[in-house]
Amino acid sequence: MRLGTRALATLLLAAAGIAGCDASAPTAAPTTAASTQPPPAATPRADASPAERAAALAGTLSDEDLVGQVLMPYAYGSSATDVTPGNKAGNQQLAGVDTPAEMVAKYRLGGLILVGFSADDPTSKNQGTTNVDNPKQVRGLTTGLQAASAKLAAGSAPLLIGTDQEYGVVTRIKTGVTALPSAMGAGAAEDPRLTEDAWRAAGDELSALGLNVDFAPVADVLGAADSTVIGSRSFGSDPTKVSAQVAGAVRGLQASGVAATLKHFPGHGHTSGDSHSTLPSLAQDRRGLDRGDLPPFVAGIDAGAKLVMSGHLDVRAIDPGTPATFSHKVLTDVLRGQLGFKGVVITDGMNMAPAKRWPAGEAAVRALNAGNDILLMPDKLPEAYNGLLSGLRSGGLARARLVEAVARVLTLKFELAAKPAPAMSTVGSATHRRAADKLAAAAVTQLRGACGTALRGPVQVTAAGGRETTRGLLVNALRAAGVEVVTSGGTVVHLVGYGDEPGDLSEGAAVTVAMDTPYLLAKSNSPVLLATYSSSQSSMTGLAAVLAGKAQPTGRSPVPVTGLPPSSCTPQPG
């Protein structure tokens, strides 16, 4: 996204000439009428590039419109305009409005994130609500949000609508869509082509639903086994292999017109801390970062990733004590200067603990000055909005920095708008399911026991508490594969998943299956140990084929498990 000469000239005009440098304190809440209008900007040529169009549009925007473009909050409600009393109350508390559409209008927003959570979600701490249910509802919501955005001064560029659709434990939209295996499952399959195909299917479906940004893939290289907040969200522990997987996911998503986001820069995998509630410290030296954490980000950037998400991480080797989200050294000197990233930098949630060490307005200014272009889920939206306006008028936030950020955001919007969305009929299609099935089947890994031997006699499927839905998926898949399944007395196949502990293992199970990270398998005494890294329908179908003796478990654990090989089926190196 390099700016051409014409675009740069327009940007400089906007930075120097936009009126309204009023040093007085901003009002408690913005109004919908622009109070600081810039001089008119030249109309771009019909064949203008996205960057040139962005520069021209930025030159027409008021202070209030510019500030709104760098904000991407969440809202309450499953519809843009029709909300329940409870959701209305939530929006009033969050932003002083009744509906998501009113939030877009009042704050002239550049984007909105759709949110949701479940019991097995390590990111649920900053998800205050859920507004994703099924494909039809999501499409209606995004259509209503775009209609509200089209009325803004920046309305010729579409609203950015994003979500965390990582697959695995962090999957916002679950009903009616194709569920891919987790990133760790893709890492176990060790075939970036399968990853790219599956993520292209995912991108098609997100685009059909009206989303144009996915806060994925996770580019973190997993280090410590106790990194539960990242865990199976990572493609693995080998930087080279993770890099190939990240690049495949980026290419797949963006082939569908959905912007990919590399996160959490410069790498959240080598710490056990959870940045939702504390500031994790990255203790490795710069050489360790360069070798162990940065390669997947470099690979993702080389693959064309349009966004990078800054992490709330204390990067001791670069800027000790300052969260990377607020570090000019990390974001501007390293990410842009050394890695050459030209796209949009977005913060991790500004409602997370490390970002709340400052008042919302001050945090917003600090994050933008550090090099972020979008502030995700700002804590106390009115304060963040007015804090940016105040910083702009007092000089604490340079106008050129704000215009630069808005130009990047608008360039991204125009780029995404160039690709039409697929029809809703593509969502959950047979073609997409096949792509997910192939990746999930290739992920199944056997870490103990002789390979290729089908289970004998009737099978009983058990699971740790709260996993009845997944147990049912495996039961159905086994029966479809011709295996007799009984409710008691058979050969026991026991399922464990996210958050389970040694006490959740089954002492007498013939087979134990890990549906998240495989570390717990080291504590199991089952003669056969398998890993799917995911509990999706595709993963259970792939597992059933292995248990029935109809497929070989060709996956290899992408992380080391104490006392176990990466696979007991494939030849070991050396």
Secondary structure, DSSP 8 states (H G I E B T S, - for coil): ----HHHHHHHHHHHHH------S---SS--SS-SS---------TT--HHHHHHHHHTT--HHHHHHHTEE---S-SSSS---HHHHHHHHHHHS-SSHHHHHHHHT-SEEE-----TT-TTGGG-------SHHHHHHHHHHHHHHHTTSTTTTS--EEEE-EEETTEES--TTS-----HHHHHHHT-HHHHHHHHHHHHHHHHHTT--EE---B------TT-TTTGGGS--S-HHHHHHHHHHHHHHHHHTT-EEEEEEET-STT----TTTS--EE-S-HHHHHHHTSHHHHHHHHTT-SEEEE---EETTTSTTSBGGG-HIIIIIIIIIIT---SEEEES-TTSGGGGGS-HHHHHHHHHHHT-SBEES-SSHHHHHHHHHHHHHHTSS-HHHHHHHHHHHHHHHHHHHTS----GGGTT-HHHHHHHHHHHHHH-EEEES-TT----S-EEEEESTT-HHHHHHHHHHHHHTT--B-SSSSEEEEEE-TT--GGGS-TT-SEEEESS-SGGGGG---SEEEE-S--SHHHHHHHHHHHTTSS------SS-BTTB-S-SSS----
